[in-house]
Amino acid sequence: MALLTEGKVNQFGVQEEYWRILNINLNLQYNYCDITIGGYVDAITREKGLEPMNIKKVRAKWDDEEFLKFFTS
């Protein structure tokens, strides 16, 4: 799964259009999820197997009831 963006320029002055999920870390104690994404110039660059030029971490947080609904048995 990928996130496609247009017109986003990173700190190096290079356009990043293709983002993919690199890692998901679910914290069941504090009910949040850290998602690490990697940015590429485009899908072709990603398909060549090159390393992402930028890596970002995003924290997703839910209220307790919603979190337990989706992430517990």
Predicted model as a PDB file, atoms N, CA, C, CB and O in Angstrom, pLDDT in the B-factor column:
MODEL        1                                                                  
ATOM      1  N   MET A   1       0.849  -1.165   0.000  1.00 66.00           N  
ATOM      2  CA  MET A   1       0.000   0.000   0.000  1.00 66.00           C  
ATOM      3  C   MET A   1       0.900   1.235   0.000  1.00 66.00           C  
ATOM      4  CB  MET A   1      -0.969  -0.006   1.222  1.00 66.00           C  
ATOM      5  O   MET A   1       1.916   1.277   0.695  1.00 66.00           O  
ATOM      6  N   ALA A   2       0.521   2.215  -0.771  1.00 78.00           N  
ATOM      7  CA  ALA A   2       1.331   3.427  -0.883  1.00 78.00           C  
ATOM      8  C   ALA A   2       0.447   4.665  -0.798  1.00 78.00           C  
ATOM      9  CB  ALA A   2       2.128   3.430  -2.201  1.00 78.00           C  
ATOM     10  O   ALA A   2      -0.746   4.626  -1.099  1.00 78.00           O  
ATOM     11  N   LEU A   3       1.062   5.753  -0.383  1.00 82.00           N  
ATOM     12  CA  LEU A   3       0.419   7.065  -0.376  1.00 82.00           C  
ATOM     13  C   LEU A   3       1.061   7.876  -1.484  1.00 82.00           C  
ATOM     14  CB  LEU A   3       0.557   7.783   1.022  1.00 82.00           C  
ATOM     15  O   LEU A   3       2.281   8.036  -1.510  1.00 82.00           O  
ATOM     16  N   LEU A   4       0.259   8.385  -2.391  1.00 83.00           N  
ATOM     17  CA  LEU A   4       0.772   9.192  -3.483  1.00 83.00           C  
ATOM     18  C   LEU A   4       0.482  10.659  -3.200  1.00 83.00           C  
ATOM     19  CB  LEU A   4       0.154   8.757  -4.830  1.00 83.00           C  
ATOM     20  O   LEU A   4      -0.651  11.027  -2.891  1.00 83.00           O  
ATOM     21  N   THR A   5       1.511  11.495  -3.308  1.00 84.00           N  
ATOM     22  CA  THR A   5       1.360  12.936  -3.103  1.00 84.00           C  
ATOM     23  C   THR A   5       1.902  13.660  -4.325  1.00 84.00           C  
ATOM     24  CB  THR A   5       2.094  13.406  -1.807  1.00 84.00           C  
ATOM     25  O   THR A   5       2.719  13.120  -5.070  1.00 84.00           O  
ATOM     26  N   GLU A   6       1.444  14.874  -4.521  1.00 83.00           N  
ATOM     27  CA  GLU A   6       1.931  15.674  -5.641  1.00 83.00           C  
ATOM     28  C   GLU A   6       2.420  17.019  -5.123  1.00 83.00           C  
ATOM     29  CB  GLU A   6       0.824  15.868  -6.712  1.00 83.00           C  
ATOM     30  O   GLU A   6       1.786  17.624  -4.258  1.00 83.00           O  
ATOM     31  N   GLY A   7       3.541  17.483  -5.649  1.00 81.00           N  
ATOM     32  CA  GLY A   7       4.038  18.809  -5.317  1.00 81.00           C  
ATOM     33  C   GLY A   7       4.692  18.930  -3.960  1.00 81.00           C  
ATOM     34  O   GLY A   7       4.953  20.046  -3.511  1.00 81.00           O  
ATOM     35  N   LYS A   8       4.966  17.832  -3.292  1.00 82.00           N  
ATOM     36  CA  LYS A   8       5.634  17.881  -1.982  1.00 82.00           C  
ATOM     37  C   LYS A   8       7.141  17.847  -2.185  1.00 82.00           C  
ATOM     38  CB  LYS A   8       5.179  16.699  -1.071  1.00 82.00           C  
ATOM     39  O   LYS A   8       7.673  16.899  -2.763  1.00 82.00           O  
ATOM     40  N   VAL A   9       7.824  18.876  -1.712  1.00 85.00           N  
ATOM     41  CA  VAL A   9       9.276  18.960  -1.836  1.00 85.00           C  
ATOM     42  C   VAL A   9       9.876  18.743  -0.449  1.00 85.00           C  
ATOM     43  CB  VAL A   9       9.725  20.342  -2.442  1.00 85.00           C  
ATOM     44  O   VAL A   9       9.461  19.380   0.519  1.00 85.00           O  
ATOM     45  N   ASN A  10      10.853  17.841  -0.357  1.00 82.00           N  
ATOM     46  CA  ASN A  10      11.460  17.546   0.944  1.00 82.00           C  
ATOM     47  C   ASN A  10      12.552  18.559   1.304  1.00 82.00           C  
ATOM     48  CB  ASN A  10      12.045  16.130   0.941  1.00 82.00           C  
ATOM     49  O   ASN A  10      12.778  19.529   0.581  1.00 82.00           O  
ATOM     50  N   GLN A  11      13.216  18.318   2.420  1.00 84.00           N  
ATOM     51  CA  GLN A  11      14.238  19.242   2.922  1.00 84.00           C  
ATOM     52  C   GLN A  11      15.465  19.323   2.024  1.00 84.00           C  
ATOM     53  CB  GLN A  11      14.663  18.828   4.305  1.00 84.00           C  
ATOM     54  O   GLN A  11      16.286  20.227   2.178  1.00 84.00           O  
ATOM     55  N   PHE A  12      15.598  18.382   1.081  1.00 82.00           N  
ATOM     56  CA  PHE A  12      16.726  18.393   0.149  1.00 82.00           C  
ATOM     57  C   PHE A  12      16.382  19.094  -1.162  1.00 82.00           C  
ATOM     58  CB  PHE A  12      17.180  16.972  -0.134  1.00 82.00           C  
ATOM     59  O   PHE A  12      17.220  19.192  -2.058  1.00 82.00           O  
ATOM     60  N   GLY A  13      15.136  19.585  -1.272  1.00 87.00           N  
ATOM     61  CA  GLY A  13      14.696  20.248  -2.493  1.00 87.00           C  
ATOM     62  C   GLY A  13      14.265  19.299  -3.584  1.00 87.00           C  
ATOM     63  O   GLY A  13      14.155  19.690  -4.745  1.00 87.00           O  
ATOM     64  N   VAL A  14      14.017  18.039  -3.218  1.00 86.00           N  
ATOM     65  CA  VAL A  14      13.629  17.011  -4.182  1.00 86.00           C  
ATOM     66  C   VAL A  14      12.153  16.667  -3.963  1.00 86.00           C  
ATOM     67  CB  VAL A  14      14.531  15.735  -4.042  1.00 86.00           C  
ATOM     68  O   VAL A  14      11.689  16.571  -2.827  1.00 86.00           O  
ATOM     69  N   GLN A  15      11.438  16.486  -5.049  1.00 88.00           N  
ATOM     70  CA  GLN A  15      10.028  16.155  -4.965  1.00 88.00           C  
ATOM     71  C   GLN A  15       9.851  14.689  -4.558  1.00 88.00           C  
ATOM     72  CB  GLN A  15       9.329  16.434  -6.309  1.00 88.00           C  
ATOM     73  O   GLN A  15      10.476  13.796  -5.130  1.00 88.00           O  
ATOM     74  N   GLU A  16       8.995  14.455  -3.567  1.00 89.00           N  
ATOM     75  CA  GLU A  16       8.653  13.105  -3.117  1.00 89.00           C  
ATOM     76  C   GLU A  16       7.185  12.864  -3.434  1.00 89.00           C  
ATOM     77  CB  GLU A  16       8.940  12.915  -1.584  1.00 89.00           C  
ATOM     78  O   GLU A  16       6.314  13.591  -2.954  1.00 89.00           O  
ATOM     79  N   GLU A  17       6.914  11.858  -4.231  1.00 88.00           N  
ATOM     80  CA  GLU A  17       5.537  11.584  -4.627  1.00 88.00           C  
ATOM     81  C   GLU A  17       5.027  10.235  -4.144  1.00 88.00           C  
ATOM     82  CB  GLU A  17       5.420  11.652  -6.115  1.00 88.00           C  
ATOM     83  O   GLU A  17       3.819   9.996  -4.163  1.00 88.00           O  
ATOM     84  N   TYR A  18       5.910   9.355  -3.715  1.00 92.00           N  
ATOM     85  CA  TYR A  18       5.519   7.984  -3.398  1.00 92.00           C  
ATOM     86  C   TYR A  18       5.987   7.642  -1.989  1.00 92.00           C  
ATOM     87  CB  TYR A  18       6.106   6.983  -4.432  1.00 92.00           C  
ATOM     88  O   TYR A  18       7.180   7.708  -1.692  1.00 92.00           O  
ATOM     89  N   TRP A  19       5.053   7.280  -1.130  1.00 93.00           N  
ATOM     90  CA  TRP A  19       5.364   6.897   0.247  1.00 93.00           C  
ATOM     91  C   TRP A  19       4.845   5.486   0.492  1.00 93.00           C  
ATOM     92  CB  TRP A  19       4.744   7.904   1.269  1.00 93.00           C  
ATOM     93  O   TRP A  19       3.743   5.135   0.070  1.00 93.00           O  
ATOM     94  N   ARG A  20       5.656   4.682   1.181  1.00 94.00           N  
ATOM     95  CA  ARG A  20       5.190   3.342   1.541  1.00 94.00           C  
ATOM     96  C   ARG A  20       5.449   3.092   3.020  1.00 94.00           C  
ATOM     97  CB  ARG A  20       5.888   2.261   0.675  1.00 94.00           C  
ATOM     98  O   ARG A  20       6.336   3.699   3.619  1.00 94.00           O  
ATOM     99  N   ILE A  21       4.671   2.199   3.592  1.00 94.00           N  
ATOM    100  CA  ILE A  21       4.822   1.846   5.005  1.00 94.00           C  
ATOM    101  C   ILE A  21       6.027   0.932   5.151  1.00 94.00           C  
ATOM    102  CB  ILE A  21       3.533   1.159   5.560  1.00 94.00           C  
ATOM    103  O   ILE A  21       6.138  -0.085   4.466  1.00 94.00           O  
ATOM    104  N   LEU A  22       6.929   1.306   6.052  1.00 95.00           N  
ATOM    105  CA  LEU A  22       8.115   0.500   6.324  1.00 95.00           C  
ATOM    106  C   LEU A  22       7.939  -0.352   7.580  1.00 95.00           C  
ATOM    107  CB  LEU A  22       9.340   1.401   6.471  1.00 95.00           C  
ATOM    108  O   LEU A  22       8.433  -1.477   7.654  1.00 95.00           O  
ATOM    109  N   ASN A  23       7.222   0.203   8.574  1.00 95.00           N  
ATOM    110  CA  ASN A  23       7.111  -0.483   9.851  1.00 95.00           C  
ATOM    111  C   ASN A  23       5.865   0.005  10.580  1.00 95.00           C  
ATOM    112  CB  ASN A  23       8.376  -0.257  10.713  1.00 95.00           C  
ATOM    113  O   ASN A  23       5.497   1.176  10.486  1.00 95.00           O  
ATOM    114  N   ILE A  24       5.220  -0.905  11.308  1.00 94.00           N  
ATOM    115  CA  ILE A  24       4.095  -0.548  12.176  1.00 94.00           C  
ATOM    116  C   ILE A  24       4.381  -1.137  13.546  1.00 94.00           C  
ATOM    117  CB  ILE A  24       2.719  -1.071  11.602  1.00 94.00           C  
ATOM    118  O   ILE A  24       4.662  -2.329  13.672  1.00 94.00           O  
ATOM    119  N   ASN A  25       4.311  -0.303  14.564  1.00 95.00           N  
ATOM    120  CA  ASN A  25       4.537  -0.744  15.935  1.00 95.00           C  
ATOM    121  C   ASN A  25       3.302  -0.396  16.753  1.00 95.00           C  
ATOM    122  CB  ASN A  25       5.821  -0.088  16.542  1.00 95.00           C  
ATOM    123  O   ASN A  25       3.010   0.778  16.979  1.00 95.00           O  
ATOM    124  N   LEU A  26       2.581  -1.416  17.195  1.00 92.00           N  
ATOM    125  CA  LEU A  26       1.346  -1.242  17.946  1.00 92.00           C  
ATOM    126  C   LEU A  26       1.665  -1.325  19.439  1.00 92.00           C  
ATOM    127  CB  LEU A  26       0.284  -2.311  17.538  1.00 92.00           C  
ATOM    128  O   LEU A  26       2.216  -2.326  19.898  1.00 92.00           O  
ATOM    129  N   ASN A  27       1.325  -0.287  20.196  1.00 91.00           N  
ATOM    130  CA  ASN A  27       1.565  -0.261  21.632  1.00 91.00           C  
ATOM    131  C   ASN A  27       0.249  -0.518  22.346  1.00 91.00           C  
ATOM    132  CB  ASN A  27       2.187   1.095  22.077  1.00 91.00           C  
ATOM    133  O   ASN A  27      -0.615   0.357  22.410  1.00 91.00           O  
ATOM    134  N   LEU A  28       0.101  -1.729  22.886  1.00 89.00           N  
ATOM    135  CA  LEU A  28      -1.150  -2.116  23.543  1.00 89.00           C  
ATOM    136  C   LEU A  28      -1.267  -1.555  24.954  1.00 89.00           C  
ATOM    137  CB  LEU A  28      -1.265  -3.623  23.587  1.00 89.00           C  
ATOM    138  O   LEU A  28      -2.370  -1.494  25.498  1.00 89.00           O  
ATOM    139  N   GLN A  29      -0.176  -1.153  25.548  1.00 89.00           N  
ATOM    140  CA  GLN A  29      -0.230  -0.595  26.896  1.00 89.00           C  
ATOM    141  C   GLN A  29      -0.811   0.815  26.891  1.00 89.00           C  
ATOM    142  CB  GLN A  29       1.163  -0.584  27.519  1.00 89.00           C  
ATOM    143  O   GLN A  29      -1.622   1.154  27.753  1.00 89.00           O  
ATOM    144  N   TYR A  30      -0.403   1.639  25.929  1.00 90.00           N  
ATOM    145  CA  TYR A  30      -0.830   3.040  25.899  1.00 90.00           C  
ATOM    146  C   TYR A  30      -1.764   3.364  24.728  1.00 90.00           C  
ATOM    147  CB  TYR A  30       0.383   3.936  25.833  1.00 90.00           C  
ATOM    148  O   TYR A  30      -2.088   4.529  24.501  1.00 90.00           O  
ATOM    149  N   ASN A  31      -2.192   2.355  23.994  1.00 90.00           N  
ATOM    150  CA  ASN A  31      -3.204   2.482  22.934  1.00 90.00           C  
ATOM    151  C   ASN A  31      -2.829   3.461  21.829  1.00 90.00           C  
ATOM    152  CB  ASN A  31      -4.504   2.909  23.534  1.00 90.00           C  
ATOM    153  O   ASN A  31      -3.588   4.381  21.522  1.00 90.00           O  
ATOM    154  N   TYR A  32      -1.677   3.262  21.243  1.00 92.00           N  
ATOM    155  CA  TYR A  32      -1.297   4.044  20.074  1.00 92.00           C  
ATOM    156  C   TYR A  32      -0.503   3.160  19.114  1.00 92.00           C  
ATOM    157  CB  TYR A  32      -0.470   5.295  20.486  1.00 92.00           C  
ATOM    158  O   TYR A  32      -0.115   2.040  19.447  1.00 92.00           O  
ATOM    159  N   CYS A  33      -0.277   3.685  17.935  1.00 93.00           N  
ATOM    160  CA  CYS A  33       0.448   2.966  16.897  1.00 93.00           C  
ATOM    161  C   CYS A  33       1.454   3.911  16.256  1.00 93.00           C  
ATOM    162  CB  CYS A  33      -0.524   2.384  15.833  1.00 93.00           C  
ATOM    163  O   CYS A  33       1.085   5.003  15.824  1.00 93.00           O  
ATOM    164  N   ASP A  34       2.719   3.508  16.187  1.00 95.00           N  
ATOM    165  CA  ASP A  34       3.739   4.266  15.465  1.00 95.00           C  
ATOM    166  C   ASP A  34       3.895   3.648  14.078  1.00 95.00           C  
ATOM    167  CB  ASP A  34       5.107   4.273  16.241  1.00 95.00           C  
ATOM    168  O   ASP A  34       4.116   2.445  13.941  1.00 95.00           O  
ATOM    169  N   ILE A  35       3.778   4.488  13.056  1.00 95.00           N  
ATOM    170  CA  ILE A  35       3.885   4.041  11.675  1.00 95.00           C  
ATOM    171  C   ILE A  35       5.084   4.740  11.047  1.00 95.00           C  
ATOM    172  CB  ILE A  35       2.572   4.334  10.874  1.00 95.00           C  
ATOM    173  O   ILE A  35       5.153   5.969  11.036  1.00 95.00           O  
ATOM    174  N   THR A  36       6.021   3.968  10.527  1.00 96.00           N  
ATOM    175  CA  THR A  36       7.196   4.527   9.857  1.00 96.00           C  
ATOM    176  C   THR A  36       6.982   4.421   8.356  1.00 96.00           C  
ATOM    177  CB  THR A  36       8.510   3.790  10.292  1.00 96.00           C  
ATOM    178  O   THR A  36       6.681   3.346   7.836  1.00 96.00           O  
ATOM    179  N   ILE A  37       7.144   5.567   7.650  1.00 95.00           N  
ATOM    180  CA  ILE A  37       6.952   5.589   6.202  1.00 95.00           C  
ATOM    181  C   ILE A  37       8.224   6.072   5.521  1.00 95.00           C  
ATOM    182  CB  ILE A  37       5.757   6.489   5.819  1.00 95.00           C  
ATOM    183  O   ILE A  37       8.979   6.872   6.074  1.00 95.00           O  
ATOM    184  N   GLY A  38       8.445   5.573   4.317  1.00 94.00           N  
ATOM    185  CA  GLY A  38       9.613   5.965   3.529  1.00 94.00           C  
ATOM    186  C   GLY A  38       9.167   6.682   2.263  1.00 94.00           C  
ATOM    187  O   GLY A  38       8.230   6.249   1.592  1.00 94.00           O  
ATOM    188  N   GLY A  39       9.844   7.785   1.941  1.00 92.00           N  
ATOM    189  CA  GLY A  39       9.486   8.593   0.777  1.00 92.00           C  
ATOM    190  C   GLY A  39      10.438   8.366  -0.393  1.00 92.00           C  
ATOM    191  O   GLY A  39      11.655   8.303  -0.219  1.00 92.00           O  
ATOM    192  N   TYR A  40       9.867   8.247  -1.577  1.00 92.00           N  
ATOM    193  CA  TYR A  40      10.612   8.044  -2.814  1.00 92.00           C  
ATOM    194  C   TYR A  40      10.197   9.123  -3.819  1.00 92.00           C  
ATOM    195  CB  TYR A  40      10.363   6.610  -3.393  1.00 92.00           C  
ATOM    196  O   TYR A  40       9.143   9.742  -3.679  1.00 92.00           O  
ATOM    197  N   VAL A  41      11.026   9.332  -4.814  1.00 90.00           N  
ATOM    198  CA  VAL A  41      10.697  10.283  -5.871  1.00 90.00           C  
ATOM    199  C   VAL A  41       9.413   9.845  -6.572  1.00 90.00           C  
ATOM    200  CB  VAL A  41      11.862  10.403  -6.887  1.00 90.00           C  
ATOM    201  O   VAL A  41       8.525  10.663  -6.812  1.00 90.00           O  
ATOM    202  N   ASP A  42       9.313   8.562  -6.900  1.00 89.00           N  
ATOM    203  CA  ASP A  42       8.136   8.031  -7.586  1.00 89.00           C  
ATOM    204  C   ASP A  42       8.096   6.513  -7.417  1.00 89.00           C  
ATOM    205  CB  ASP A  42       8.148   8.418  -9.095  1.00 89.00           C  
ATOM    206  O   ASP A  42       9.000   5.924  -6.824  1.00 89.00           O  
ATOM    207  N   ALA A  43       7.051   5.890  -7.937  1.00 89.00           N  
ATOM    208  CA  ALA A  43       6.882   4.439  -7.815  1.00 89.00           C  
ATOM    209  C   ALA A  43       7.992   3.678  -8.534  1.00 89.00           C  
ATOM    210  CB  ALA A  43       5.523   4.017  -8.372  1.00 89.00           C  
ATOM    211  O   ALA A  43       8.407   2.614  -8.074  1.00 89.00           O  
ATOM    212  N   ILE A  44       8.474   4.205  -9.646  1.00 91.00           N  
ATOM    213  CA  ILE A  44       9.535   3.526 -10.405  1.00 91.00           C  
ATOM    214  C   ILE A  44      10.801   3.408  -9.554  1.00 91.00           C  
ATOM    215  CB  ILE A  44       9.842   4.291 -11.722  1.00 91.00           C  
ATOM    216  O   ILE A  44      11.459   2.367  -9.557  1.00 91.00           O  
ATOM    217  N   THR A  45      11.136   4.467  -8.833  1.00 90.00           N  
ATOM    218  CA  THR A  45      12.303   4.440  -7.941  1.00 90.00           C  
ATOM    219  C   THR A  45      12.126   3.364  -6.879  1.00 90.00           C  
ATOM    220  CB  THR A  45      12.518   5.822  -7.274  1.00 90.00           C  
ATOM    221  O   THR A  45      13.069   2.634  -6.576  1.00 90.00           O  
ATOM    222  N   ARG A  46      10.939   3.258  -6.317  1.00 90.00           N  
ATOM    223  CA  ARG A  46      10.647   2.249  -5.306  1.00 90.00           C  
ATOM    224  C   ARG A  46      10.764   0.850  -5.893  1.00 90.00           C  
ATOM    225  CB  ARG A  46       9.248   2.463  -4.722  1.00 90.00           C  
ATOM    226  O   ARG A  46      11.336  -0.042  -5.266  1.00 90.00           O  
ATOM    227  N   GLU A  47      10.227   0.653  -7.089  1.00 92.00           N  
ATOM    228  CA  GLU A  47      10.234  -0.669  -7.713  1.00 92.00           C  
ATOM    229  C   GLU A  47      11.641  -1.143  -8.060  1.00 92.00           C  
ATOM    230  CB  GLU A  47       9.382  -0.654  -8.963  1.00 92.00           C  
ATOM    231  O   GLU A  47      11.876  -2.344  -8.190  1.00 92.00           O  
ATOM    232  N   LYS A  48      12.577  -0.212  -8.210  1.00 94.00           N  
ATOM    233  CA  LYS A  48      13.969  -0.579  -8.470  1.00 94.00           C  
ATOM    234  C   LYS A  48      14.658  -1.128  -7.227  1.00 94.00           C  
ATOM    235  CB  LYS A  48      14.737   0.623  -8.992  1.00 94.00           C  
ATOM    236  O   LYS A  48      15.784  -1.619  -7.307  1.00 94.00           O  
ATOM    237  N   GLY A  49      13.991  -1.048  -6.080  1.00 90.00           N  
ATOM    238  CA  GLY A  49      14.548  -1.569  -4.835  1.00 90.00           C  
ATOM    239  C   GLY A  49      15.505  -0.622  -4.142  1.00 90.00           C  
ATOM    240  O   GLY A  49      16.268  -1.044  -3.274  1.00 90.00           O  
ATOM    241  N   LEU A  50      15.480   0.648  -4.507  1.00 91.00           N  
ATOM    242  CA  LEU A  50      16.362   1.639  -3.887  1.00 91.00           C  
ATOM    243  C   LEU A  50      15.859   2.006  -2.492  1.00 91.00           C  
ATOM    244  CB  LEU A  50      16.463   2.903  -4.767  1.00 91.00           C  
ATOM    245  O   LEU A  50      14.683   1.824  -2.175  1.00 91.00           O  
ATOM    246  N   GLU A  51      16.756   2.518  -1.676  1.00 93.00           N  
ATOM    247  CA  GLU A  51      16.391   2.945  -0.327  1.00 93.00           C  
ATOM    248  C   GLU A  51      15.574   4.233  -0.398  1.00 93.00           C  
ATOM    249  CB  GLU A  51      17.655   3.149   0.547  1.00 93.00           C  
ATOM    250  O   GLU A  51      15.764   5.032  -1.314  1.00 93.00           O  
ATOM    251  N   PRO A  52      14.657   4.447   0.566  1.00 93.00           N  
ATOM    252  CA  PRO A  52      13.909   5.706   0.581  1.00 93.00           C  
ATOM    253  C   PRO A  52      14.843   6.878   0.871  1.00 93.00           C  
ATOM    254  CB  PRO A  52      12.776   5.652   1.629  1.00 93.00           C  
ATOM    255  O   PRO A  52      15.815   6.729   1.613  1.00 93.00           O  
ATOM    256  N   MET A  53      14.554   8.037   0.293  1.00 91.00           N  
ATOM    257  CA  MET A  53      15.399   9.203   0.539  1.00 91.00           C  
ATOM    258  C   MET A  53      15.001   9.925   1.816  1.00 91.00           C  
ATOM    259  CB  MET A  53      15.330  10.162  -0.637  1.00 91.00           C  
ATOM    260  O   MET A  53      15.755  10.757   2.322  1.00 91.00           O  
ATOM    261  N   ASN A  54      13.832   9.615   2.335  1.00 91.00           N  
ATOM    262  CA  ASN A  54      13.352  10.278   3.539  1.00 91.00           C  
ATOM    263  C   ASN A  54      12.529   9.275   4.337  1.00 91.00           C  
ATOM    264  CB  ASN A  54      12.512  11.551   3.192  1.00 91.00           C  
ATOM    265  O   ASN A  54      11.770   8.494   3.764  1.00 91.00           O  
ATOM    266  N   ILE A  55      12.678   9.296   5.639  1.00 94.00           N  
ATOM    267  CA  ILE A  55      11.909   8.414   6.515  1.00 94.00           C  
ATOM    268  C   ILE A  55      11.238   9.272   7.572  1.00 94.00           C  
ATOM    269  CB  ILE A  55      12.816   7.318   7.170  1.00 94.00           C  
ATOM    270  O   ILE A  55      11.872  10.126   8.191  1.00 94.00           O  
ATOM    271  N   LYS A  56       9.932   9.034   7.774  1.00 93.00           N  
ATOM    272  CA  LYS A  56       9.168   9.783   8.785  1.00 93.00           C  
ATOM    273  C   LYS A  56       8.406   8.809   9.654  1.00 93.00           C  
ATOM    274  CB  LYS A  56       8.193  10.795   8.122  1.00 93.00           C  
ATOM    275  O   LYS A  56       8.029   7.722   9.215  1.00 93.00           O  
ATOM    276  N   LYS A  57       8.184   9.213  10.902  1.00 95.00           N  
ATOM    277  CA  LYS A  57       7.395   8.417  11.830  1.00 95.00           C  
ATOM    278  C   LYS A  57       6.147   9.209  12.191  1.00 95.00           C  
ATOM    279  CB  LYS A  57       8.218   8.047  13.105  1.00 95.00           C  
ATOM    280  O   LYS A  57       6.216  10.395  12.510  1.00 95.00           O  
ATOM    281  N   VAL A  58       5.002   8.530  12.135  1.00 94.00           N  
ATOM    282  CA  VAL A  58       3.716   9.139  12.449  1.00 94.00           C  
ATOM    283  C   VAL A  58       3.106   8.346  13.593  1.00 94.00           C  
ATOM    284  CB  VAL A  58       2.765   9.167  11.198  1.00 94.00           C  
ATOM    285  O   VAL A  58       3.149   7.116  13.587  1.00 94.00           O  
ATOM    286  N   ARG A  59       2.536   9.041  14.578  1.00 94.00           N  
ATOM    287  CA  ARG A  59       1.868   8.363  15.689  1.00 94.00           C  
ATOM    288  C   ARG A  59       0.365   8.515  15.537  1.00 94.00           C  
ATOM    289  CB  ARG A  59       2.339   8.928  17.054  1.00 94.00           C  
ATOM    290  O   ARG A  59      -0.155   9.626  15.441  1.00 94.00           O  
ATOM    291  N   ALA A  60      -0.325   7.378  15.516  1.00 90.00           N  
ATOM    292  CA  ALA A  60      -1.784   7.363  15.444  1.00 90.00           C  
ATOM    293  C   ALA A  60      -2.318   6.993  16.823  1.00 90.00           C  
ATOM    294  CB  ALA A  60      -2.296   6.361  14.349  1.00 90.00           C  
ATOM    295  O   ALA A  60      -1.867   6.022  17.431  1.00 90.00           O  
ATOM    296  N   LYS A  61      -3.274   7.767  17.310  1.00 89.00           N  
ATOM    297  CA  LYS A  61      -3.838   7.534  18.642  1.00 89.00           C  
ATOM    298  C   LYS A  61      -5.356   7.486  18.532  1.00 89.00           C  
ATOM    299  CB  LYS A  61      -3.390   8.642  19.649  1.00 89.00           C  
ATOM    300  O   LYS A  61      -5.957   8.289  17.817  1.00 89.00           O  
ATOM    301  N   TRP A  62      -5.969   6.558  19.232  1.00 85.00           N  
ATOM    302  CA  TRP A  62      -7.422   6.408  19.252  1.00 85.00           C  
ATOM    303  C   TRP A  62      -7.916   6.566  20.687  1.00 85.00           C  
ATOM    304  CB  TRP A  62      -7.853   5.029  18.664  1.00 85.00           C  
ATOM    305  O   TRP A  62      -7.135   6.482  21.634  1.00 85.00           O  
ATOM    306  N   ASP A  63      -9.214   6.794  20.837  1.00 87.00           N  
ATOM    307  CA  ASP A  63      -9.756   6.741  22.193  1.00 87.00           C  
ATOM    308  C   ASP A  63      -9.768   5.273  22.619  1.00 87.00           C  
ATOM    309  CB  ASP A  63     -11.203   7.381  22.269  1.00 87.00           C  
ATOM    310  O   ASP A  63      -9.734   4.382  21.770  1.00 87.00           O  
ATOM    311  N   ASP A  64      -9.816   5.020  23.907  1.00 85.00           N  
ATOM    312  CA  ASP A  64      -9.647   3.658  24.428  1.00 85.00           C  
ATOM    313  C   ASP A  64     -10.671   2.680  23.871  1.00 85.00           C  
ATOM    314  CB  ASP A  64      -9.736   3.670  25.933  1.00 85.00           C  
ATOM    315  O   ASP A  64     -10.322   1.555  23.515  1.00 85.00           O  
ATOM    316  N   GLU A  65     -11.921   3.095  23.793  1.00 89.00           N  
ATOM    317  CA  GLU A  65     -12.983   2.198  23.328  1.00 89.00           C  
ATOM    318  C   GLU A  65     -12.764   1.787  21.876  1.00 89.00           C  
ATOM    319  CB  GLU A  65     -14.351   2.869  23.482  1.00 89.00           C  
ATOM    320  O   GLU A  65     -12.900   0.611  21.540  1.00 89.00           O  
ATOM    321  N   GLU A  66     -12.434   2.726  21.026  1.00 88.00           N  
ATOM    322  CA  GLU A  66     -12.208   2.430  19.615  1.00 88.00           C  
ATOM    323  C   GLU A  66     -10.960   1.568  19.427  1.00 88.00           C  
ATOM    324  CB  GLU A  66     -12.078   3.729  18.812  1.00 88.00           C  
ATOM    325  O   GLU A  66     -10.961   0.652  18.606  1.00 88.00           O  
ATOM    326  N   PHE A  67      -9.908   1.850  20.173  1.00 87.00           N  
ATOM    327  CA  PHE A  67      -8.674   1.078  20.082  1.00 87.00           C  
ATOM    328  C   PHE A  67      -8.930  -0.382  20.441  1.00 87.00           C  
ATOM    329  CB  PHE A  67      -7.595   1.674  21.000  1.00 87.00           C  
ATOM    330  O   PHE A  67      -8.514  -1.283  19.714  1.00 87.00           O  
ATOM    331  N   LEU A  68      -9.619  -0.620  21.568  1.00 86.00           N  
ATOM    332  CA  LEU A  68      -9.888  -1.976  22.018  1.00 86.00           C  
ATOM    333  C   LEU A  68     -10.788  -2.718  21.041  1.00 86.00           C  
ATOM    334  CB  LEU A  68     -10.522  -1.955  23.396  1.00 86.00           C  
ATOM    335  O   LEU A  68     -10.670  -3.934  20.892  1.00 86.00           O  
ATOM    336  N   LYS A  69     -11.685  -2.002  20.375  1.00 88.00           N  
ATOM    337  CA  LYS A  69     -12.576  -2.622  19.400  1.00 88.00           C  
ATOM    338  C   LYS A  69     -11.810  -3.231  18.242  1.00 88.00           C  
ATOM    339  CB  LYS A  69     -13.569  -1.608  18.878  1.00 88.00           C  
ATOM    340  O   LYS A  69     -12.163  -4.311  17.769  1.00 88.00           O  
ATOM    341  N   PHE A  70     -10.768  -2.560  17.779  1.00 85.00           N  
ATOM    342  CA  PHE A  70     -10.032  -3.007  16.603  1.00 85.00           C  
ATOM    343  C   PHE A  70      -8.782  -3.831  16.918  1.00 85.00           C  
ATOM    344  CB  PHE A  70      -9.644  -1.824  15.791  1.00 85.00           C  
ATOM    345  O   PHE A  70      -8.367  -4.638  16.086  1.00 85.00           O  
ATOM    346  N   PHE A  71      -8.178  -3.656  18.072  1.00 83.00           N  
ATOM    347  CA  PHE A  71      -6.863  -4.258  18.317  1.00 83.00           C  
ATOM    348  C   PHE A  71      -6.815  -5.253  19.471  1.00 83.00           C  
ATOM    349  CB  PHE A  71      -5.880  -3.186  18.576  1.00 83.00           C  
ATOM    350  O   PHE A  71      -5.730  -5.561  19.965  1.00 83.00           O  
ATOM    351  N   THR A  72      -7.949  -5.755  19.905  1.00 79.00           N  
ATOM    352  CA  THR A  72      -7.941  -6.821  20.894  1.00 79.00           C  
ATOM    353  C   THR A  72      -8.841  -7.949  20.406  1.00 79.00           C  
ATOM    354  CB  THR A  72      -8.402  -6.302  22.284  1.00 79.00           C  
ATOM    355  O   THR A  72      -9.677  -7.767  19.520  1.00 79.00           O  
ATOM    356  N   SER A  73      -8.648  -9.104  21.002  1.00 74.00           N  
ATOM    357  CA  SER A  73      -9.444 -10.270  20.553  1.00 74.00           C  
ATOM    358  C   SER A  73     -10.854 -10.234  21.097  1.00 74.00           C  
ATOM    359  CB  SER A  73      -8.773 -11.575  20.978  1.00 74.00           C  
ATOM    360  O   SER A  73     -11.647 -11.133  20.817  1.00 74.00           O  
TER     361      SER A  73                                                      
ENDMDL                                                                          
END                                                                             
